[in-house]
């Protein structure tokens, strides 16, 4: 397990409108042993603990920008500007470039289902 801390910053907003909502972290440090990929994770914020799916790496289908984004399951709190701690758990898959955004959307939804299954969340 790898732990990272970061400040939640505003992203492009595409997750909310085109894909799934995520929080974007400006990392204080990127551990050298963390490879790009899609992972299960847990997140701590103001004493609460949450589960999610994490993307770390280039958004190769969209713009190649390297991001650290978390889709937190069943979460609707305002976290912009706050520090959160993320435990990166199990790798779901590698980063891949898709033919189009529809394929990416479908894979994101599959990644979320896979993460919930791996974390034993119904």
DRENLO-623750 format. One record per residue (C-alpha): residue number from 0; x, y, z. Coordinates in Angstrom, 1 decimal, decimal comma, always signed. Example, Ala and Ser with C-alpha at 12.3 -4.5 7.8 and 13.67 -1.06 7.14 Angstrom:
2
<r 0; <+12,3; -4,5; +7,8>> <r 1; <+13,7; -1,1; +7,1>> 
***
This chain:
122
<r 0; <+0,0; +0,0; +0,0>> <r 1; <+1,2; +3,5; -0,9>> <r 2; <+0,1; +6,6; +1,0>> <r 3; <-0,1; +10,0; -0,6>> <r 4; <-1,3; +13,4; +0,6>> <r 5; <-2,5; +16,2; -1,5>> <r 6; <-4,6; +19,3; -1,8>> <r 7; <-7,9; +19,0; -3,7>> <r 8; <-7,8; +21,4; -6,7>> <r 9; <-10,4; +22,2; -9,3>> <r 10; <-10,0; +20,2; -12,5>> <r 11; <-11,4; +20,9; -16,0>> <r 12; <-14,9; +19,8; -14,8>> <r 13; <-15,2; +17,2; -17,6>> <r 14; <-15,6; +14,4; -15,0>> <r 15; <-18,9; +15,9; -13,8>> <r 16; <-20,2; +16,6; -17,2>> <r 17; <-18,8; +13,9; -19,5>> <r 18; <-17,6; +11,0; -17,4>> <r 19; <-17,9; +10,5; -13,6>> <r 20; <-17,1; +13,1; -10,8>> <r 21; <-13,6; +13,0; -9,5>> <r 22; <-11,5; +15,0; -7,1>> <r 23; <-8,1; +16,1; -8,5>> <r 24; <-5,1; +16,2; -6,2>> <r 25; <-2,1; +18,4; -6,3>> <r 26; <+0,3; +16,0; -4,7>> <r 27; <+2,8; +17,0; -2,1>> <r 28; <+5,0; +14,0; -3,1>> <r 29; <+4,7; +11,3; -5,7>> <r 30; <+6,1; +8,1; -4,4>> <r 31; <+8,7; +6,6; -6,7>> <r 32; <+7,3; +3,2; -6,4>> <r 33; <+3,8; +4,2; -7,6>> <r 34; <+3,3; +3,2; -11,3>> <r 35; <+0,8; +4,8; -13,6>> <r 36; <-2,5; +2,9; -13,5>> <r 37; <-6,1; +2,5; -12,3>> <r 38; <-6,3; +1,4; -8,6>> <r 39; <-8,7; +0,8; -5,8>> <r 40; <-8,1; +3,3; -2,9>> <r 41; <-9,3; +4,6; +0,4>> <r 42; <-9,4; +8,2; +1,3>> <r 43; <-9,4; +10,1; +4,6>> <r 44; <-11,0; +13,5; +4,9>> <r 45; <-11,8; +15,3; +8,1>> <r 46; <-12,0; +12,1; +10,1>> <r 47; <-14,1; +10,3; +7,5>> <r 48; <-13,0; +7,3; +5,5>> <r 49; <-14,2; +6,6; +2,0>> <r 50; <-13,5; +4,1; -0,8>> <r 51; <-12,9; +4,9; -4,4>> <r 52; <-11,3; +4,2; -7,8>> <r 53; <-8,1; +6,1; -8,6>> <r 54; <-6,5; +7,2; -11,9>> <r 55; <-2,8; +8,1; -11,8>> <r 56; <-1,1; +8,9; -15,0>> <r 57; <-1,7; +10,5; -18,4>> <r 58; <-5,2; +11,0; -19,7>> <r 59; <-4,0; +9,5; -22,9>> <r 60; <-7,4; +9,5; -24,7>> <r 61; <-8,1; +13,1; -23,9>> <r 62; <-5,0; +15,3; -23,6>> <r 63; <-2,0; +13,3; -22,1>> <r 64; <-2,0; +15,5; -19,0>> <r 65; <-0,8; +13,5; -16,0>> <r 66; <-3,4; +13,6; -13,2>> <r 67; <-4,1; +12,0; -9,9>> <r 68; <-7,9; +11,7; -9,8>> <r 69; <-10,2; +9,8; -7,4>> <r 70; <-13,8; +8,8; -8,0>> <r 71; <-15,1; +8,6; -4,4>> <r 72; <-18,0; +6,2; -4,0>> <r 73; <-21,2; +7,8; -2,5>> <r 74; <-19,5; +11,1; -1,7>> <r 75; <-20,9; +14,6; -2,1>> <r 76; <-18,8; +16,8; +0,3>> <r 77; <-17,0; +20,0; -0,8>> <r 78; <-13,3; +19,2; -0,5>> <r 79; <-11,7; +21,9; -2,7>> <r 80; <-8,7; +23,4; -1,1>> <r 81; <-8,6; +20,8; +1,6>> <r 82; <-5,8; +18,2; +2,2>> <r 83; <-6,8; +14,6; +1,8>> <r 84; <-4,8; +11,4; +2,4>> <r 85; <-5,2; +8,5; -0,1>> <r 86; <-4,2; +4,9; +0,4>> <r 87; <-3,5; +3,4; -3,0>> <r 88; <-4,5; -0,2; -2,7>> <r 89; <-4,8; -2,8; -5,5>> <r 90; <-4,1; -2,1; -9,2>> <r 91; <-7,1; -2,7; -11,4>> <r 92; <-5,4; -2,2; -14,8>> <r 93; <-2,8; -0,2; -16,8>> <r 94; <-3,5; +3,1; -18,5>> <r 95; <-4,7; +2,6; -22,1>> <r 96; <-5,5; +5,0; -24,9>> <r 97; <-9,0; +4,4; -26,2>> <r 98; <-10,3; +4,9; -29,8>> <r 99; <-12,9; +7,5; -28,5>> <r 100; <-14,4; +9,0; -25,4>> <r 101; <-17,4; +6,6; -25,5>> <r 102; <-15,0; +3,7; -25,1>> <r 103; <-13,3; +5,5; -22,3>> <r 104; <-16,6; +6,2; -20,5>> <r 105; <-17,6; +2,6; -20,7>> <r 106; <-14,2; +1,5; -19,3>> <r 107; <-14,4; +4,0; -16,4>> <r 108; <-17,8; +2,6; -15,4>> <r 109; <-16,3; -0,9; -15,6>> <r 110; <-13,3; +0,2; -13,5>> <r 111; <-15,7; +1,5; -10,8>> <r 112; <-17,6; -1,8; -10,8>> <r 113; <-14,3; -3,7; -10,6>> <r 114; <-13,1; -1,5; -7,8>> <r 115; <-16,3; -2,0; -5,8>> <r 116; <-16,1; -5,8; -6,3>> <r 117; <-12,4; -5,8; -5,2>> <r 118; <-13,3; -3,8; -2,1>> <r 119; <-16,4; -5,9; -1,4>> <r 120; <-18,7; -2,9; -1,8>> <r 121; <-22,3; -3,6; -3,1>> 
***
